[in-house]
């Protein structure tokens, strides 16, 4: 059962006592308080305190203790009851609790502690629920959820089992939600029933808490908004860098392709009107059609070539004649 559903159920359980309280006076009103504080499923009592017949008990010397007991169930805790029951405490005397009333007040104490901290160690819980000999605390008897209150508490296995039974019963009653961590000996709170609010001062404290929560939530939202802006800016820069990188890769690839294509065109160029020739040193050279030697060669024109060949022929003939003579 969720805490929200339990709140509605607790108010519904109080409704019959509200109807009876309209006509109850004196001893009848005191008896009604005992019944309401013992009834299963009834965990809110603020509306009952506002009934006129119940208010009159506060000024009654005979039944004032019943009224103070109802106040304790509406706003207080089990340590408050133990403090008030201590001789010489100066608090108004309270009637003895029945077993049902004691169990209910222990559950309400758990609810109060769950509203103060998300993690409750077994030592603090055992002190607040009166399971150890040092359960009577100083001051107003408010339970402490901090670790310092249980630093010197040594719990026996019997106390641990009793404590866990109380927590489990509170969970099944719908006033508390969470998980028992038996290894670390602590209770991890997930939800809790809302208790009655006492006066303008407590309302002011609640308003301050809500204002602090609102400020914290607003600060978190502002941080998230800034992170979203930063993330979008980072993503935009990354996209721009990626686009520029891809464009540079494309440009380089095109340049390499153009260079490779130009080299291939030079290698595949046809000879055209170019012809092969031989220079004076016997090396091969390219000769144009008009007889001009290519760069690096020595070439005669066709006419010069014939004249030179003719001169060589006359010299050879003269040498032949001299040899015969």
C-alpha positions in Angstrom: 0.0 0.0 0.0 1.4 3.4 -0.9 1.7 6.3 1.6 -0.8 8.3 -0.3 -3.4 5.6 -0.3 -2.7 5.0 3.4 -3.3 8.7 4.2 -6.8 8.5 2.7 -7.4 5.2 4.4 -6.3 6.6 7.8 -8.7 9.6 7.4 -11.5 7.3 6.5 -10.8 5.2 9.6 -11.1 8.3 11.7 -14.5 9.3 10.3 -16.7 7.2 12.6 -15.0 8.7 15.7 -15.5 12.2 14.3 -19.3 11.5 14.1 -19.4 10.1 17.6 -17.3 13.0 19.1 -19.9 15.6 18.1 -22.1 14.4 20.9 -19.5 13.0 23.3 -18.7 14.8 26.6 -16.5 14.1 29.6 -15.9 10.4 30.3 -17.5 9.5 26.9 -15.1 11.7 25.1 -12.2 10.2 27.0 -13.3 6.7 26.1 -13.6 7.7 22.5 -10.0 8.9 22.5 -8.9 5.5 23.8 -10.8 3.7 21.1 -9.5 6.0 18.3 -5.9 5.7 19.4 -6.2 1.9 19.5 -8.2 1.4 16.3 -6.4 -0.4 13.4 -5.7 1.9 10.4 -6.4 5.1 12.2 -3.2 7.2 12.1 -4.3 10.9 11.9 -6.0 12.7 14.8 -5.9 16.4 14.0 -9.6 16.6 13.0 -10.6 14.8 16.2 -8.7 17.4 18.3 -10.7 20.2 16.6 -14.1 18.7 17.8 -15.6 20.9 20.6 -16.3 18.0 22.9 -12.7 16.8 22.7 -11.3 20.3 23.3 -13.2 20.6 26.5 -11.2 17.8 28.0 -8.1 19.9 28.0 -9.5 22.0 30.9 -10.9 19.0 32.8 -8.9 17.9 35.8 -10.2 14.4 35.5 -9.8 13.8 31.7 -7.0 16.2 30.7 -4.6 13.3 30.5 -6.7 11.7 27.7 -6.6 15.0 25.8 -2.8 15.2 26.1 -2.6 11.5 25.0 -4.5 12.4 21.9 -2.1 15.3 21.2 0.8 12.9 21.6 -0.7 10.5 19.0 -1.3 13.5 16.6 2.1 15.2 16.9 4.4 13.2 19.2 6.6 10.2 19.4 7.3 7.3 21.7 10.3 9.0 23.3 7.9 11.9 24.1 5.6 9.5 25.9 8.6 8.0 27.8 9.8 11.5 28.8 6.3 12.5 30.0 6.0 9.3 32.0 9.3 9.9 33.9 8.7 11.1 37.4 9.7 14.8 37.9 9.6 15.6 34.2 7.1 18.4 34.7 4.9 17.1 31.8 1.2 16.5 32.2 0.6 12.9 33.3 -0.4 10.4 30.7 -2.5 7.3 31.0 -0.8 3.9 30.6 -0.7 2.6 27.0 -2.4 -0.5 25.9 -0.4 -2.9 23.7 -2.3 -1.7 20.6 -1.6 2.0 21.5 2.1 1.3 22.1 2.5 -0.5 18.8 0.7 2.4 17.0 2.8 5.0 18.7 6.0 3.2 17.7 4.8 3.1 14.1 4.1 6.8 14.2 7.6 7.4 15.6 9.0 5.5 12.6 7.0 7.8 10.3 8.4 10.9 12.1 12.0 9.6 11.8 11.4 8.6 8.1 10.5 12.3 7.5 13.9 13.4 8.9 16.3 11.1 7.1 16.4 8.7 4.2 18.6 6.1 6.0 17.8 5.1 9.6 20.3 2.9 11.4 19.2 0.2 13.7 20.8 1.8 16.8 18.8 5.1 16.4 15.6 3.1 15.8 16.0 0.9 18.8 16.6 3.9 21.0 13.6 5.8 19.7 11.3 2.8 20.0 12.3 2.0 23.5 13.9 -1.3 22.8 17.0 -0.5 24.8 17.7 0.5 28.4 18.9 4.0 27.2 15.8 4.8 25.3 14.8 7.7 27.6 16.3 10.7 25.9 16.9 14.3 27.1 15.1 17.4 25.9 11.7 17.0 24.3 12.3 13.3 23.6 12.4 13.8 19.8 14.0 10.8 18.1 17.3 11.5 16.3 18.0 10.0 12.9 21.7 10.8 13.0 24.4 8.2 13.6 25.7 9.9 16.8 22.6 8.8 18.7 23.4 5.2 18.2 27.2 5.2 18.2 27.4 3.4 21.6 24.4 1.2 21.2 25.1 -2.5 21.1 22.0 -4.5 19.9 21.4 -8.1 20.7 20.0 -10.4 18.1 16.7 -10.5 20.0 16.4 -6.7 19.8 17.3 -6.7 16.2 14.5 -9.2 15.4 12.0 -7.2 17.4 13.0 -4.0 15.7 12.7 -5.6 12.2 9.3 -7.0 13.2 8.1 -3.5 14.1 9.3 -2.1 10.8 7.7 -4.9 8.8 4.4 -4.3 10.6 4.6 -0.6 9.8 5.2 -1.4 6.2 2.2 -3.8 6.1 0.1 -1.1 7.9 0.8 1.2 5.0 2.4 4.0 7.0 6.0 3.4 5.8 7.8 2.2 2.7 11.3 1.1 2.2 13.9 -1.7 2.4 15.6 -3.4 5.3 19.3 -3.7 4.9 20.2 -6.5 7.3 23.8 -6.6 6.3 24.4 -2.9 7.2 21.7 -2.9 9.8 19.7 0.0 8.6 16.4 0.9 7.1 16.3 2.7 3.7 13.2 4.9 3.5 11.3 5.2 0.3 7.9 6.7 1.5 6.1 7.7 4.7 2.7 8.7 5.8 2.1 12.4 6.4 1.4 13.2 10.1 -0.7 16.0 11.5 0.7 19.5 11.6 0.8 21.4 14.9 0.1 25.1 14.7 1.4 28.0 12.7 5.1 27.4 13.7 5.2 24.0 12.2 3.4 25.3 9.1 6.1 27.9 8.8 8.8 25.3 9.1 7.1 23.2 6.4 6.9 26.4 4.2 10.6 27.1 4.7 11.5 23.5 3.8 9.4 23.7 0.7 11.0 27.0 -0.2 14.4 25.5 0.2 13.5 22.6 -1.9 12.1 24.9 -4.6 15.3 26.9 -4.6 17.4 23.7 -4.9 15.2 22.4 -7.7 15.4 25.7 -9.6 19.2 25.7 -9.2 19.4 22.1 -10.6 17.1 23.1 -13.5 19.4 26.0 -14.3 22.4 23.8 -14.3 20.7 21.2 -16.5 19.6 24.0 -18.9 23.2 25.3 -19.1 24.5 21.8 -19.7 22.0 21.3 -22.5 23.2 24.5 -24.1 26.8 23.4 -23.8 26.0 20.0 -25.2 24.2 21.5 -28.2 27.1 23.9 -28.8 29.6 21.0 -28.6 27.6 18.9 -31.0 27.3 21.8 -33.4 31.1 22.4 -33.4 31.7 18.7 -33.8 29.4 18.6 -36.8 31.1 21.6 -38.4 34.5 20.0 -37.8 33.3 16.8 -39.3 31.9 18.6 -42.4 35.2 20.5 -42.9 37.2 17.4 -42.5 35.1 15.5 -45.0 35.4 18.4 -47.5 39.2 18.5 -47.1 39.3 14.7 -47.7 37.2 15.1 -50.9 39.4 18.0 -52.1 42.6 16.0 -51.6 41.1 12.9 -53.4 40.1 15.0 -56.4 43.6 16.6 -56.5 45.2 13.2 -56.4 42.8 12.0 -59.1 43.6 14.9 -61.4 47.3 14.4 -60.9 47.1 10.8 -61.7 44.9 11.5 -64.8 47.4 14.1 -66.1 50.4 11.7 -65.8 48.4 9.0 -67.6 47.6 11.4 -70.5 51.3 12.3 -71.0 52.3 8.6 -70.9 49.6 7.7 -73.4 50.3 10.6 -75.9 50.7 9.2 -79.5 54.1 9.9 -81.3 52.4 12.0 -84.1 55.0 13.2 -86.7 58.0 12.2 -84.5 60.5 9.7 -86.1 63.5 7.9 -84.7 67.1 8.9 -85.8 70.7 8.3 -84.8 73.1 11.0 -83.8 76.8 11.2 -84.6 77.6 9.4 -81.4 75.4 6.5 -82.4 72.7 7.3 -79.8 69.1 7.1 -80.9 67.2 10.4 -81.2 63.9 11.7 -82.3 63.9 13.4 -85.6 61.2 15.7 -86.9 59.9 15.3 -90.5 61.8 18.3 -91.7 65.1 16.7 -90.6 65.7 18.9 -87.5 67.2 17.0 -84.6 65.5 16.9 -81.3 67.0 18.7 -78.3 70.3 17.1 -77.3 71.1 15.7 -80.8 73.0 16.9 -84.0 71.3 16.4 -87.3 72.0 17.6 -90.8 69.4 18.5 -93.3 68.7 16.1 -96.2 70.8 18.3 -98.7 73.7 18.6 -96.3 73.6 14.9 -95.8 73.8 14.1 -99.5 76.7 16.6 -100.0 78.7 15.0 -97.2 78.1 11.5 -98.5 79.3 12.7 -102.0 82.5 14.2 -100.6 83.2 10.9 -98.7 82.8 9.0 -102.0 85.4 11.1 -103.9 88.0 10.7 -101.2 87.6 6.9 -101.2 88.0 6.8 -105.0 91.3 8.8 -104.9 92.8 6.5 -102.2 91.8 3.5 -104.4 93.7 4.9 -107.4 96.9 5.6 -105.5 97.0 2.1 -104.1 96.8 0.6 -107.6 99.7 2.7 -108.8 
